[in-house]
Amino acid sequence: MPFTIAIDGPAASGKGTIARALAQALGFQHLDTGLLYRAVGALGGDPVAAARGLAPGDLARDDLRTAEAGQAASRVAAIPEVRAALVDFQRRFARAEPGAVLDGRDIGTVICPEAELKLYVTASDDVRARRRALELQADETTILAELRERDARDAARDVAPMRPAEDALLLDTSDMSIEQAVARAIAAARRAGA
Ligand code: C5P
């Protein structure tokens, strides 16, 4: 039986870094589901058609990590038909052998409610803005406003809003190093039987 780990949380909380490290430590596959929405937003045109026709090459574009791509992703992610078009791919990925780690906003609540382990990763707004500003070499105040706008839209939308699953383990990384956060996640995975 494959083992699925669902990791959700707001932008720049550290969930992507934790998901990648966890997958590597356990020998699992990793899917950054935010990339799917970023690619749909970046393709332009009709977002529903873009989501239905999404191809692996679309995820390899080098302009998907920008703040603009994040905003475009968050707008198309509020469209129910866009989300519906991406469900099967994510659920198939989640059953990869020997296991899979998926990170996003609705993995524990909608995509994989049966996941063997669910983590909800957070950090304070200031810490998240500082991390993202360093990563993108951008102004921290501008980034803070961008993150807050995106989080508010992601949490308020009608379909699959960003929120922790009831049985998710909360991991606040505000005062943790990457190593500490990853060690906590690996320990939780081991406890859950990975
Ligand atoms: O995680 P990342 O910042 O790359 O996600 C970009 C945007 O994609 C998010 O702000 C959110 O609107 C959307 N998203 C989502 N559901 C997911 C993953 C990402 O709605 N599972």
Residues whose N, C-alpha, C, O or C-beta is under 5 A from the ligand:
A	BS01	C5P	A11 T33 G34 L35 Y37 G70 A73 S74 A77 D103 G104 R105 D106 R150 D154
